[in-house]
Amino acid sequence: MTLRLRPEDRADFAWVLALALDVTEIRTALARSPVTPDTARLRARALADADGIAATAADEYRIYLRARAAVMPSHATTARPAGTPPIGHGSGATGQGAGALLPALGVLTPLISAVAATVFLLFGYGLRFATPRSQAATTLVTAGWVCALAMAVSTGIGLCALLATALRSRARPPSGHFLPLRNPEAERARSAWHQALLEHGLLPYLRRELTVSPPHAD
């Protein structure tokens, strides 16, 4: 009987697929030939054929499932108590919201500071031109340069926040989250399954897809 990929393990499959698509050989083949499917189509095909591809690493998958079952109740991987947020929500979602706030502030703060600096400097220098000894003009000019400095600093902070967010997104699995095992033996079994899935399943599948001849035009 064919061992089908369980729903809670499809995030692992998608993550290993992302690794396979990032292998130099695959990226080179995608870039070299204009008739091969693009990365998005190739990923969609592989996800649609997940059960068939995963069957090539069925032995390692069975070992992983046994190791996981020994440390996790079966209901923990398939159901959650009412009111319990899914994996990746709750406190994780709060962290993601806080992380998303920094890039937003990084965009808005320089914009507001730039507008304020422009207004203060225009009015300040205009007033200074009309009344050279005006204290209000000096105050406006000083405020304008302070806003300009704030714009420069906030722009730098915003760029750093955007870069950090991009790096976190790149490191995160493309869909869902791994099940938390917290058991060395189960983690080793999962790593062995990932390796077998990559070497015996996904890479051969992608190579076949990339070498299929294009359909002939009528």
Disulfide bonds with the S-S distance in Angstrom:
none
